[in-house]
Amino acid sequence: MSDAIRTESLGKTYPGGTAAVRDVSLSVRSGEIFAFLGPNGAGKTTTISMLTTVLRPTAGRAEIDGFDVVEAPEQVRRVIGLVFQRSTADEVLTGQENLEIAAGLYGLSPGEARPRIREVLADLDLAGVADRRVRDYSGGMRRRLEIAVGIVHAPRTLFLDEPTLGLDPQGRAQFWQMIRGLRARQEMTIFLTTHYLDEADHLADRIAIIDRGTIVTTGTPAQLKDRLGGDGVRVLASRPEAGIVGVLESVPGVVAVEPAARDGSYRVRVAQSASIVPAIVRACDAAGIDLAAISTHPPSLDEVFLNATGREYRDAGESGENGAVRVAPGGR
């Protein structure tokens, strides 16, 4: 399978010496859904801006479908679609009119645009509201229209910048289903950034984590979790205990102990959680540490992120869901 996106030692240093991206090398296969994760300021936006020809790299190179982003920017722009996290649709115009303008900007003739617009409207369940002004659209309709505008010219690669930011869980699940369908029907490569780890876990074929401008790990969700090398145990003491880390680390079979700053609990990575839980309880009891809770779980992407970057994903800038909207078909 050929690569839709390939970068080699890609870098961007801004005037003044700030290096936003350093030596980023990655490949995204054609037809793949690829998630790009990282803390705020890690270099996600700068990397996407270079891949979409918005910014010029200062080091390395990047190709989209074989076109160099510096040497052939016009060709790159014709084979990619880009959907921003915030709405860019003209609210005074109808959905149909927004799509006609977008098709024209991408160089489609009216004869080419008409059947393509009908196709994307039907594909994204917008045909029934195509003649309605965008200002009267629901949040879900607007999000689907943004996708329609991004794919009206039938791009080979679609870039999604935090596409489900602000959607409620049901809306995000419906959005995932829509993206999988688009990929299957239109044989499209999808490169997305997201602030939701469950989104990357359930939607992406592969994930890359970037931190401080450098790719720190890449793999399928299963591969990334398997690399942690063991199950997880969450331990919460009834009150703060200064010596609990040492007690936990002394238990045979404990691989690592990491504080979970949000609730005062500790994440204990172990080889086999079922057999070690009683040992942890006994060790804490012997040390006079009263436990409020202890639970086991398989490795998670949050732990992958913590292991790769040294911080929890929520602490790194994960967005909340205030002002959530739904993306259900028909806006219902």
NORBEL-V807572 format. One record per helix or strand. SS is the DSSP state (A for helix, B for strand). FROM is the first residue (numbers start at 1). LEN is the number of residues. Records with the same first field share a line. If there is no record, write none. Layout:
BEGIN
SS: FROM-LEN ; FROM-LEN
END
This chain:
BEGIN
B: 3-11 ; 19-11 ; 33-6 ; 59-6 ; 67-2 ; 80-4 ; 94-1 ; 133-1 ; 157-5 ; 167-1 ; 189-5 ; 206-6 ; 214-6 ; 231-7 ; 254-7 ; 265-6 ; 291-7 ; 325-1
A: 44-8 ; 73-7 ; 95-11 ; 110-14 ; 127-3 ; 134-3 ; 139-13 ; 169-18 ; 197-7 ; 221-6 ; 244-6 ; 273-14 ; 301-9 ; 329-3
END
